[in-house]
Amino acid sequence: MNYVVDKSGDFSDYHEIHKATCPNRPKVNDSYLIDGHFENDLEAIEYSRKVHSSLQIRPCLSCMDIPTR
């Protein structure tokens, strides 16, 4: 499964990570493709936060399967 973090705004706010097939994903011209073999959505989010540590990344609530804590 591919995931996408869209580049939008001035990067001082949160950026949502979406599954590449998410129907609610915003249409932007530039994005980070997160391509890997992840066991679940949470693993993909943790990987994205590690790789793009300067960004504040949060999951898309409509396409990501994240357990609530």
Rosetta constraint file for C-alpha pairs under 8 A:
AtomPair CA 1 CA 19 HARMONIC 7.32 0.50
AtomPair CA 1 CA 20 HARMONIC 7.68 0.50
AtomPair CA 1 CA 35 HARMONIC 7.22 0.50
AtomPair CA 1 CA 36 HARMONIC 7.19 0.50
AtomPair CA 1 CA 37 HARMONIC 7.08 0.50
AtomPair CA 1 CA 38 HARMONIC 7.57 0.50
AtomPair CA 2 CA 19 HARMONIC 6.14 0.50
AtomPair CA 2 CA 20 HARMONIC 5.49 0.50
AtomPair CA 2 CA 33 HARMONIC 7.12 0.50
AtomPair CA 2 CA 34 HARMONIC 5.97 0.50
AtomPair CA 2 CA 35 HARMONIC 4.98 0.50
AtomPair CA 2 CA 36 HARMONIC 6.86 0.50
AtomPair CA 3 CA 17 HARMONIC 6.68 0.50
AtomPair CA 3 CA 18 HARMONIC 5.55 0.50
AtomPair CA 3 CA 19 HARMONIC 4.39 0.50
AtomPair CA 3 CA 20 HARMONIC 5.01 0.50
AtomPair CA 3 CA 33 HARMONIC 6.08 0.50
AtomPair CA 3 CA 34 HARMONIC 4.91 0.50
AtomPair CA 3 CA 35 HARMONIC 6.43 0.50
AtomPair CA 3 CA 44 HARMONIC 7.57 0.50
AtomPair CA 4 CA 17 HARMONIC 5.55 0.50
AtomPair CA 4 CA 18 HARMONIC 5.26 0.50
AtomPair CA 4 CA 19 HARMONIC 6.17 0.50
AtomPair CA 4 CA 20 HARMONIC 5.72 0.50
AtomPair CA 4 CA 31 HARMONIC 6.55 0.50
AtomPair CA 4 CA 32 HARMONIC 5.65 0.50
AtomPair CA 4 CA 33 HARMONIC 4.74 0.50
AtomPair CA 4 CA 34 HARMONIC 5.67 0.50
AtomPair CA 5 CA 15 HARMONIC 6.69 0.50
AtomPair CA 5 CA 16 HARMONIC 6.00 0.50
AtomPair CA 5 CA 17 HARMONIC 4.53 0.50
AtomPair CA 5 CA 18 HARMONIC 6.46 0.50
AtomPair CA 5 CA 31 HARMONIC 5.66 0.50
AtomPair CA 5 CA 32 HARMONIC 5.06 0.50
AtomPair CA 5 CA 33 HARMONIC 6.61 0.50
AtomPair CA 5 CA 34 HARMONIC 7.46 0.50
AtomPair CA 5 CA 57 HARMONIC 7.91 0.50
AtomPair CA 6 CA 15 HARMONIC 6.82 0.50
AtomPair CA 6 CA 16 HARMONIC 6.99 0.50
AtomPair CA 6 CA 17 HARMONIC 7.18 0.50
AtomPair CA 6 CA 26 HARMONIC 7.68 0.50
AtomPair CA 6 CA 28 HARMONIC 6.76 0.50
AtomPair CA 6 CA 30 HARMONIC 6.46 0.50
AtomPair CA 6 CA 31 HARMONIC 4.14 0.50
AtomPair CA 6 CA 32 HARMONIC 6.14 0.50
AtomPair CA 7 CA 11 HARMONIC 7.59 0.50
AtomPair CA 7 CA 15 HARMONIC 7.43 0.50
AtomPair CA 7 CA 28 HARMONIC 7.20 0.50
AtomPair CA 7 CA 29 HARMONIC 7.96 0.50
AtomPair CA 7 CA 30 HARMONIC 5.56 0.50
AtomPair CA 7 CA 31 HARMONIC 4.87 0.50
AtomPair CA 7 CA 32 HARMONIC 7.09 0.50
AtomPair CA 8 CA 15 HARMONIC 7.51 0.50
AtomPair CA 8 CA 28 HARMONIC 7.09 0.50
AtomPair CA 8 CA 30 HARMONIC 7.87 0.50
AtomPair CA 9 CA 13 HARMONIC 7.61 0.50
AtomPair CA 11 CA 15 HARMONIC 7.61 0.50
AtomPair CA 11 CA 55 HARMONIC 6.71 0.50
AtomPair CA 12 CA 55 HARMONIC 7.80 0.50
AtomPair CA 12 CA 56 HARMONIC 7.90 0.50
AtomPair CA 13 CA 56 HARMONIC 6.78 0.50
AtomPair CA 14 CA 55 HARMONIC 7.23 0.50
AtomPair CA 14 CA 56 HARMONIC 4.80 0.50
AtomPair CA 14 CA 57 HARMONIC 5.60 0.50
AtomPair CA 14 CA 58 HARMONIC 6.62 0.50
AtomPair CA 15 CA 55 HARMONIC 7.14 0.50
AtomPair CA 15 CA 56 HARMONIC 6.03 0.50
AtomPair CA 15 CA 57 HARMONIC 4.87 0.50
AtomPair CA 15 CA 58 HARMONIC 6.20 0.50
AtomPair CA 16 CA 57 HARMONIC 5.60 0.50
AtomPair CA 16 CA 58 HARMONIC 4.93 0.50
AtomPair CA 16 CA 59 HARMONIC 5.34 0.50
AtomPair CA 16 CA 60 HARMONIC 5.54 0.50
AtomPair CA 17 CA 45 HARMONIC 7.23 0.50
AtomPair CA 17 CA 57 HARMONIC 6.56 0.50
AtomPair CA 17 CA 58 HARMONIC 6.19 0.50
AtomPair CA 17 CA 59 HARMONIC 5.08 0.50
AtomPair CA 17 CA 60 HARMONIC 5.82 0.50
AtomPair CA 18 CA 22 HARMONIC 6.18 0.50
AtomPair CA 18 CA 25 HARMONIC 6.50 0.50
AtomPair CA 18 CA 59 HARMONIC 6.72 0.50
AtomPair CA 18 CA 60 HARMONIC 5.53 0.50
AtomPair CA 18 CA 63 HARMONIC 6.60 0.50
AtomPair CA 18 CA 64 HARMONIC 6.92 0.50
AtomPair CA 19 CA 63 HARMONIC 6.47 0.50
AtomPair CA 19 CA 64 HARMONIC 7.04 0.50
AtomPair CA 22 CA 62 HARMONIC 7.92 0.50
AtomPair CA 22 CA 63 HARMONIC 5.88 0.50
AtomPair CA 24 CA 62 HARMONIC 7.34 0.50
AtomPair CA 34 CA 44 HARMONIC 7.79 0.50
AtomPair CA 34 CA 48 HARMONIC 6.96 0.50
AtomPair CA 36 CA 44 HARMONIC 7.95 0.50
AtomPair CA 38 CA 43 HARMONIC 5.96 0.50
AtomPair CA 38 CA 44 HARMONIC 5.86 0.50
AtomPair CA 39 CA 43 HARMONIC 6.52 0.50
AtomPair CA 40 CA 44 HARMONIC 6.70 0.50
AtomPair CA 40 CA 65 HARMONIC 7.98 0.50
AtomPair CA 41 CA 45 HARMONIC 6.29 0.50
AtomPair CA 41 CA 64 HARMONIC 6.15 0.50
AtomPair CA 41 CA 65 HARMONIC 6.10 0.50
AtomPair CA 41 CA 66 HARMONIC 6.69 0.50
AtomPair CA 42 CA 46 HARMONIC 6.23 0.50
AtomPair CA 42 CA 65 HARMONIC 7.72 0.50
AtomPair CA 42 CA 66 HARMONIC 6.20 0.50
AtomPair CA 43 CA 47 HARMONIC 6.15 0.50
AtomPair CA 44 CA 48 HARMONIC 6.12 0.50
AtomPair CA 45 CA 49 HARMONIC 6.17 0.50
AtomPair CA 45 CA 57 HARMONIC 7.70 0.50
AtomPair CA 45 CA 58 HARMONIC 7.63 0.50
AtomPair CA 45 CA 59 HARMONIC 7.08 0.50
AtomPair CA 46 CA 50 HARMONIC 6.27 0.50
AtomPair CA 47 CA 51 HARMONIC 6.17 0.50
AtomPair CA 48 CA 52 HARMONIC 5.78 0.50
AtomPair CA 48 CA 53 HARMONIC 7.78 0.50
AtomPair CA 48 CA 57 HARMONIC 7.72 0.50
AtomPair CA 49 CA 53 HARMONIC 5.20 0.50
AtomPair CA 49 CA 55 HARMONIC 7.23 0.50
AtomPair CA 49 CA 56 HARMONIC 7.49 0.50
AtomPair CA 49 CA 57 HARMONIC 6.34 0.50
AtomPair CA 59 CA 64 HARMONIC 6.26 0.50
AtomPair CA 59 CA 66 HARMONIC 7.87 0.50
AtomPair CA 60 CA 64 HARMONIC 5.71 0.50
AtomPair CA 61 CA 65 HARMONIC 7.86 0.50
